[in-house]
């Protein structure tokens, strides 16, 4: 990263290598934290959207059941309705 003279001693080169490795490790750690938080946030948002969509579908299904004729309720029991809405 930084300019290192070619005639540096072994200890200077070793210290420079350590500094470069430490800088790379810190950068990788920061990138990993950003990636983890972005992934967690996107999963949370997608789960929230899926829950809202499921609630909307169940509400529409319930409304469609309430609009049926009374004869439909004679043929189909309440347990069938419950099993259909939970699927």
C-alpha atoms as one frame of an Amber mdcrd trajectory, in Angstrom:
protein
   0.000   0.000   0.000   2.617   2.471   1.038   5.964   3.146  -0.526   8.625
   0.887   0.984  12.249   1.377   0.035  13.871  -1.656  -1.545  16.819  -1.514
   0.835  14.686  -1.941   3.993  15.806  -4.341   6.655  14.152  -7.655   7.395
  12.384  -6.251  10.462  11.083  -3.242   8.510   9.702  -5.496   5.764   8.138
  -7.777   8.383   6.507  -4.797  10.104   5.234  -3.485   6.758   3.775  -6.891
   5.915   2.064  -6.999   9.319   0.594  -3.511   8.789  -0.695  -4.462   5.344
  -2.199  -7.703   6.634  -3.860  -5.856   9.513  -5.302  -3.252   7.136  -6.655
  -6.013   4.869  -8.188  -7.858   7.841  -9.898  -4.714   9.094 -11.275  -3.979
   5.640 -12.557  -7.538   5.283 -14.178  -7.328   8.732 -15.932  -4.076   7.891
 -17.136  -5.527   4.574 -18.411  -8.675   6.322 -20.336  -6.615   8.892 -21.910
  -4.507   6.148 -22.809  -7.614   4.148 -24.317  -9.339   7.212 -26.426  -6.338
   8.162 -27.630  -5.899   4.580 -28.580  -9.575   4.316 -30.380  -9.526   7.666
 -32.261  -6.379   6.716 -33.347  -7.744   3.361 -34.526 -11.024   4.928 -36.528
  -9.081   7.519 -38.159  -6.940   4.827 -38.976  -9.957   2.639 -40.534 -11.793
   5.610 -42.611  -8.745   6.453 -43.834  -8.471   2.866 -44.653 -12.200   2.759
 -46.697 -11.908   5.965 -48.638  -8.964   4.573 -49.297 -10.786   1.315 -50.470
 -13.908   3.160 -52.822 -11.836   5.299 -54.202 -10.146   2.194 -54.801 -13.509
   0.476 -56.528 -14.935   3.564 -58.724 -11.847   3.863 -59.781 -12.102   0.211
 -60.458 -15.812   0.605 -62.600 -15.140   3.689 -64.555 -12.457   1.834 -65.143
 -14.813  -1.083 -66.463 -17.486   1.313 -68.857 -14.978   2.884 -70.261 -14.097
  -0.548 -71.239 -17.706  -1.299 -74.846 -18.897  -1.309 -76.264 -20.504   1.804
 -76.424 -23.875   0.041 -72.653 -23.948  -0.151 -72.459 -23.893   3.649 -74.832
 -26.873   3.828 -72.517 -28.959   1.621 -69.194 -27.771   3.064 -68.516 -27.886
   6.778 -66.665 -25.419   8.934 -63.713 -27.789   9.295 -63.186 -27.746   5.530
 -63.172 -23.942   5.573 -60.663 -23.906   8.426 -58.329 -26.328   6.672 -58.526
 -24.333   3.438 -57.738 -20.994   5.040 -54.731 -22.344   6.932 -53.112 -23.894
   3.860
